[in-house]
Amino acid sequence: MEKNNKSKVVEAQKKSNYSVITGETFDLNTKEGKEAKENMLAYLGEESVPYMIQVYPKDFESKDHILSYLDKYNEDKQEEDKIAYIDQANLMSSLSSNIMDAITIVLIAFSSISLIVSSIMIGIIMYISVLERTKEIGILRSLGARKKDIRRVFNSETFIIGVSSGLLGILVARLLLFPVNSVLQDLTDLENIAVLNPIHALILVTISVILTLIGGWIPAKIASKKDPVEALRTE
């Protein structure tokens, strides 16, 4: 404390009517100006009684140990005797996490719109396929195929489309990781920001299959209800 009290920055602040840190001028003719200068001197270490201690742990594990120690110290203390602390690292992490969550929600919303549109397009394509293969459906029914067999034919086609499109999307995403990480590293000096978790990739393929099956379910049902006689007459 004695060393801080006699430091060069404190001596400079005592002789100045402005903040040596920010350059802000203190109006020493007013009470607020005098208090601002006193607060700045206290911040720089001129006061013999510290009003704040800043602790810089070497890692997050050490930080958790410090917080645990402070919480244990405060357990049996009166409110005025407790040590009030602010976990700056946790605060910054929470702010960053909230920002990332907001960005993620926006991206998910846009992705959901594209997925819905894709499902509708798959349904339209499968319906056109049903119309074009009406005679084929009639031949299958005349050979003894049941309604559920016809349904299975079109459902299997949509399943193959879902798996193929999902795997293709994962492959494209995997290939894009390299240029994306390279660009981000040049901009932020951070390595391997974009990653593709295998579990997430599996989930995405599953979602792709489910959406294509949903999109092709109505056309498959329409195909299964085709009258074999009417279908055979179709050219």
N, C-alpha and C positions, 0 to 999 in steps of 0.2 A: 504493500500500500504506500509506503514511504517513497519507493522508487517511482511508482505511478504519479504520486503527488508532485514530484520534482522533474517529471519528464518534460522533454522539449515541447511536445504538443500541448501539454497542459499550460506551460509557461507562455506559449504563443497565444493560447486561447484567453488567458487572463489579461493579456495586453491588447486584445482585439475586441472590437464591438460588433464582430460578425463571426459566424461559424467557420472555423478553419476546415471543417469537413465538407460542408455544402456551399459555403459562401453567403449564406443568408444573413442579412444585417439585423442586429438586435437594436431595438429602440430602448436605450437605457433610461429614457425619461419616463417610461411607463413600467407598471408592475409586471405586465406580461413579458416585456422585453428582458427585464432583470431575471425573471424566473426561467426564461428560455436559455439565457446564458448560464445560469446556475445548473440547469439540467444538462446542458452540453458539457460543462466542467465535470459534473458527476459521472456522465457517460464516459468521459475520457480518463477518469480515475482520480480526480482531484479530491473527492470526498473520502474520508477515512472509513466510512461505513458503506460497504457495497450494497447497492439496491438490486443487483442481478448478477448471477454467475452463469457464464456460458460454458457448457461441457461439450467436448467434441470426442465422442467414443471412436474407437478405431474401426468398429464394424457394428452391424445391427444386433448381433448377439450381445455385445458389450452394452449397447444401448438398452436392451431389454433387462439386463441385470441391474443397471442403474435405476430404471423405472420401478423395478420390483423392490429394490432397496428403499426408494423414496416412499412407495406405497406402504411398505411395512413400517417405516418410520412414522408415517402419518396416522397409523391405525388408532392409537390411544391418545392422540393430541386434540386439544381444543382447536376450534376453527382458526383462531388468531395465531396459534402456534404451529399450524401445519405449513409445510413447504409447498408453495404453489409453483408448478412447473408447466412448461409448454414443450411438447414433443414436436420440435420443428420438422424432423425427418418424417414423422408420421403424417404431419399436416401437409407437407409438400407431396408426399406419396398419395395421400387421399385426394388432393386437388388434381394431381396428374391422372389418378385412376378415374375420377369423375369425368375429366375431359375425354379420356380414352373410351369410357363407357358411352358417353354421348355420341362420339364419332362412330362407335361400333353400332349403336342403335340406328343411327342414320343410314349406315351402310347396309344393315340388315333389312331396313325398310325398303330401300331401293332394290336390294336383291330379291326380296319377297315379291315385289311387283313384277320383276322379270320372270320369276318362277311361275307366278300365276298366269302371266301371258304365255309362257312356254307350255304350260299344261293345257291351256285353251287351244293353242296351235296344234299340239299333239292330238287332242280330241278331234279337231277339224280334219287333220291329215288321216286319222284312222277312219273317220266317217266317210271321207272321199274314197278310201281304200275299200270300205264295205260296199259303196255304190258301184265301184269299178269291178268288184269281184262277186257280184250278185249271182251270176250264172255258176261260178265256181262253188258258191255256197249251196245252190240248188243241186248240183251234182253230188256234193258230199252228203247232203241230206237224203238224196235218192239212193245212195249207196249204203245208207244205214247209220250215218252219223247223227248223234243226238244233239239236242240244243246246247247242252253243256260242252260237247266236243267242239262245236263251232265257237263257243265262247272262249274255250281254252286256246284255240288257234290264234285268235286275235289278242288274247291276254298274253300269250307267250311272245307274240311279236312286240307288243308294247314293253314287255319285260326286257327283251333283248335290246330294244331302243334305249331304255332307261339305263341298263348296265353299260352299254357302249358309250352313251353320251356322258355318263358319270365318270367312267375311266378316261375318256378323252379330255374332259374338263380337268381332272386331276393331273393328267400328263402335261397339259398346257400350263397349269398353275406351277407344276414342278419345274418346268423349263423356264418360266418367267422369274423364278426365285433368283436366279443367278444375275440377270441384268438389273433387277430391282434392288437387290442387296448391294450391287456395285454402285448404282446411282446414289442410294441412301448413304453409303459409306463415304462417298465423295462430298455429300452435302452435310453430313452430321458427324463424320469420323467414328460412327458406331458400326460394328460388324454384325452380320447375320441378324438383322432386325426382322426380316420376313422369314418365317419358318412354316413348314407344313407338317403338322403332327399326323402320323399314320392313323391314329384313332379318329381324328377329325376327317381325314380323307375317307375312311370307311363310312363314317356317318353321312358325309356328303353323297357318296355313291348310293347309300340306302335311301336318302331323301329323294334322290333323282329317280330311283326305281319306283318308289311309292307315288311320286307325282305323275310319272308316266302311266302307271297302272290306273290311277284315278282318272287321268285324262282319256284313257282308252276304254274305260269300263262301260260307258254309255254306248259308244259305237259297237263294242263287242256284244252287248245285250241286244241292240237293234239287229245285228247280224244273226244272232241265235233265233230270233223270232220271225225270220224271213220264211214265208210259205214256200216249200220246195217246188211246187207246181208253178207258182208265179215267178220264182227265181229262175227256173229253167227256160221260161219264155223270154227272159230278158236278153237283149242283144247288146 
